[in-house]
Amino acid sequence: MNASPAAASVPVTSGRAWARATASAFAGGLLLGILTNLAQGWLPGAWNQIANSGAIWSVAAFAAGALLARQVSLPAAAVAGLCAESGLVVGYYGYADVARDGMGSLLAPLVWLGMAFVAGPLFGVAGSWARGISPRHRVVGLAALAGVFGREAIHYAWVLHYAPQAWACLAVLVLVPLLMGRTHRERVLALLAAIPFSLLAYLIFDELILATVLG
């Protein structure tokens, strides 16, 4: 009996594909981590915080999942997202320790590494979904990426009072569904879903995790 279309469309990831996906994702994250560290010295004033933002770092995992969409299975995309995100943390703080004045306290890298183990797989899956065949999954994937920039916009506006950075992140929230959505319906739904996603991300990350860890 032939496999169903849904089953046939799910990639089966070999051991070699797993290794290639995870290695390339980690290497890409490592390079991006170094670049974001350097960018903090390149960007003027408060804009240097953009390079060290959770939204920008989440893009690494999302991109890893998106690039591997339909090539590897969803668990492999999740692992690739984890590798990209953890590689970014290692690259950022490794460069800070070797080429700058040191990474300082281990608390910050450990917090970000812990976040990588949560956000990495989530955004790896979101990236894979955003380029998948299911319209519902594409909406959720795009809304997740847009929402994390919405969370940054809330943080810049409400906590740091950096209005230009808040508007920049808000613009990205709008542009992600508009540019990456495939249909008008998909763009509208992703944009609408990004709003509660933004609020939820802010409540979980800022009000729960950071408040608990940093007091």
C-alpha positions as CSV (number, residue, x, y, z in Angstrom):
1,M,0.0,0.0,0.0
2,N,1.4,3.4,-0.9
3,A,2.2,6.0,1.8
4,S,-0.2,8.8,2.2
5,P,0.7,12.2,0.8
6,A,1.1,13.6,4.3
7,A,3.5,10.9,5.3
8,A,5.4,11.0,2.1
9,S,6.0,14.7,2.5
10,V,7.8,14.3,5.9
11,P,11.6,14.1,5.4
12,V,13.4,11.2,6.9
13,T,16.7,12.4,8.3
14,S,19.7,10.1,8.1
15,G,22.6,10.2,10.5
16,R,24.8,12.0,8.0
17,A,22.1,14.7,7.4
18,W,21.7,15.2,11.2
19,A,25.4,15.7,11.6
20,R,25.7,18.1,8.6
21,A,22.7,20.1,9.8
22,T,23.8,20.4,13.4
23,A,27.5,21.2,12.5
24,S,26.6,23.8,9.9
25,A,24.0,25.4,12.3
26,F,26.5,25.5,15.2
27,A,29.2,27.0,12.9
28,G,26.8,29.6,11.6
29,G,25.7,30.5,15.1
30,L,29.3,30.7,16.3
31,L,30.1,33.2,13.5
32,L,27.0,35.3,14.2
33,G,27.9,35.4,17.9
34,I,31.3,36.9,17.1
35,L,29.6,39.4,14.7
36,T,27.0,40.5,17.2
37,N,29.8,41.1,19.7
38,L,31.7,43.2,17.2
39,A,28.5,45.0,16.2
40,Q,28.1,46.3,19.7
41,G,31.3,48.3,19.1
42,W,30.2,49.4,15.6
43,L,26.6,50.6,16.4
44,P,26.3,54.1,18.0
45,G,24.9,54.8,21.4
46,A,21.9,52.8,22.6
47,W,21.6,51.1,19.2
48,N,24.4,48.7,20.2
49,Q,21.8,46.9,22.3
50,I,20.1,45.7,19.1
51,A,23.1,43.4,18.4
52,N,22.7,41.8,21.8
53,S,19.0,41.4,21.7
54,G,17.0,38.2,22.2
55,A,15.1,38.9,18.9
56,I,18.3,39.1,16.8
57,W,19.7,36.0,18.5
58,S,16.4,34.1,17.8
59,V,16.8,34.8,14.1
60,A,19.8,32.4,14.0
61,A,17.7,29.5,15.1
62,F,14.8,30.5,12.9
63,A,17.1,30.8,9.9
64,A,18.6,27.4,10.6
65,G,15.2,25.8,10.7
66,A,14.1,27.7,7.6
67,L,17.1,26.7,5.6
68,L,16.7,23.1,6.4
69,A,12.9,23.0,5.8
70,R,11.8,20.0,3.7
71,Q,15.4,18.7,3.8
72,V,15.4,17.2,7.3
73,S,12.7,16.1,9.8
74,L,11.2,18.5,12.3
75,P,13.2,17.1,15.2
76,A,16.4,17.7,13.2
77,A,15.3,21.3,12.6
78,A,14.7,21.7,16.3
79,V,18.2,20.4,17.1
80,A,19.7,22.7,14.4
81,G,18.0,25.6,16.0
82,L,19.4,24.6,19.4
83,C,22.9,24.3,17.8
84,A,22.6,27.7,16.1
85,E,21.5,29.4,19.3
86,S,24.0,27.8,21.6
87,G,26.8,28.4,19.0
88,L,25.8,32.1,19.0
89,V,26.2,32.2,22.8
90,V,29.5,30.5,22.7
91,G,30.8,32.7,19.9
92,Y,29.6,35.9,21.6
93,Y,31.0,35.3,25.0
94,G,34.0,33.3,23.7
95,Y,35.1,36.4,21.7
96,A,34.4,38.7,24.6
97,D,36.7,36.5,26.8
98,V,39.5,36.2,24.3
99,A,39.5,39.5,22.4
100,R,38.0,41.9,24.9
101,D,38.3,42.4,28.6
102,G,36.7,39.1,29.5
103,M,33.1,38.0,29.7
104,G,32.8,39.0,33.4
105,S,30.4,37.0,35.5
106,L,29.3,33.6,34.3
107,L,25.7,34.4,35.2
108,A,25.0,36.2,31.9
109,P,26.4,33.5,29.5
110,L,24.7,30.7,31.6
111,V,21.3,32.5,31.4
112,W,21.6,33.0,27.7
113,L,22.8,29.4,27.2
114,G,19.8,28.2,29.2
115,M,17.5,30.4,27.0
116,A,19.2,28.8,24.0
117,F,18.0,25.4,25.1
118,V,14.5,26.7,25.1
119,A,14.4,29.3,22.3
120,G,16.7,27.4,19.9
121,P,14.4,24.4,19.3
122,L,11.3,26.5,19.3
123,F,12.5,28.9,16.7
124,G,14.2,26.1,14.7
125,V,10.7,24.5,14.4
126,A,9.2,28.0,13.7
127,G,11.6,28.5,10.8
128,S,10.9,25.1,9.4
129,W,7.1,25.7,9.7
130,A,7.4,29.1,8.0
131,R,8.7,27.4,4.9
132,G,6.5,24.3,5.2
133,I,3.4,23.2,3.3
134,S,0.8,23.8,6.0
135,P,-0.8,27.3,5.9
136,R,-1.5,27.0,9.6
137,H,2.1,26.1,10.5
138,R,3.4,28.9,8.3
139,V,1.2,31.5,10.1
140,V,2.4,30.2,13.5
141,G,6.1,30.2,12.4
142,L,5.9,33.8,11.0
143,A,4.0,35.0,14.0
144,A,6.6,33.5,16.4
145,L,9.4,35.4,14.6
146,A,7.4,38.7,14.4
147,G,6.3,38.2,18.0
148,V,9.9,38.1,19.4
149,F,10.5,41.5,17.8
150,G,7.3,42.7,19.3
151,R,8.6,41.6,22.7
152,E,11.8,43.7,22.0
153,A,9.6,46.7,21.0
154,I,7.8,46.4,24.4
155,H,11.1,46.1,26.3
156,Y,12.6,49.1,24.5
157,A,9.5,51.3,25.0
158,W,8.4,50.2,28.4
159,V,11.6,49.4,30.3
160,L,14.5,51.2,28.5
161,H,12.5,54.1,27.0
162,Y,14.4,53.9,23.8
163,A,11.7,55.1,21.3
164,P,13.7,54.8,18.0
165,Q,14.7,51.2,18.8
166,A,11.2,50.3,19.8
167,W,9.8,51.7,16.5
168,A,12.5,49.7,14.6
169,C,11.5,46.5,16.3
170,L,7.8,47.3,15.7
171,A,8.6,47.8,12.0
172,V,10.2,44.4,11.8
173,L,7.2,42.8,13.5
174,V,5.0,44.2,10.6
175,L,7.5,43.5,7.8
176,V,8.1,39.8,8.7
177,P,4.5,38.7,7.9
178,L,4.2,41.1,5.0
179,L,7.4,40.0,3.3
180,M,7.4,36.4,4.2
181,G,3.7,35.5,4.0
182,R,2.6,33.8,0.8
183,T,-1.0,35.0,0.6
184,H,-2.9,38.1,1.9
185,R,-4.8,35.9,4.3
186,E,-1.6,34.4,5.7
187,R,-0.1,37.8,6.1
188,V,-3.1,39.2,8.0
189,L,-3.4,36.1,10.3
190,A,0.4,36.1,11.1
191,L,0.3,39.8,11.9
192,L,-2.7,39.4,14.2
193,A,-1.2,36.4,15.9
194,A,2.1,38.2,16.4
195,I,0.4,40.7,18.8
196,P,-0.5,38.1,21.6
197,F,2.8,36.3,20.9
198,S,4.6,39.6,21.6
199,L,2.8,40.1,24.9
200,L,3.3,36.4,25.9
201,A,7.0,36.6,25.1
202,Y,7.4,39.7,27.2
203,L,5.5,38.3,30.2
204,I,7.5,35.0,30.1
205,F,11.0,36.4,29.4
206,D,11.0,39.8,31.1
207,E,8.5,39.4,33.9
208,L,9.1,35.8,34.8
209,I,12.6,34.7,33.7
210,L,14.6,37.9,34.0
211,A,12.8,39.0,37.1
212,T,13.5,35.6,38.8
213,V,17.1,35.3,37.7
214,L,18.2,39.0,38.2
215,G,15.8,39.7,41.0
